[in-house]
Amino acid sequence: MSGSTSGRTSLRDVLARARFYVREFSGEAAYDRYVAHARSHDPDAQVLSRREFERARTDAREADPREGFRCC
């Protein structure tokens, strides 16, 4: 029976790792890192909402020609 338990743990580990990579690849984890960073420097600081964060992030990317969003 311990074989099935380790099989479930292994599947759980694989799924957790897959979730981690999907969140990193899609950029979803960036907001979580931003909040953790802001809270670590100033626990009372007001942080942007996810929507505000994504808007600022998109604006910054579009303003930087090295990102390839705009040619001119």
Buried (B, 14 or more C-beta within 10 A) or exposed (E): EEEEEEEEEEEEEEEEEEEEEEBEEEEEBBBEEBBEEBEEEEEEEEBBEEEEBBEEBEEEEEEEEEEEEEEE
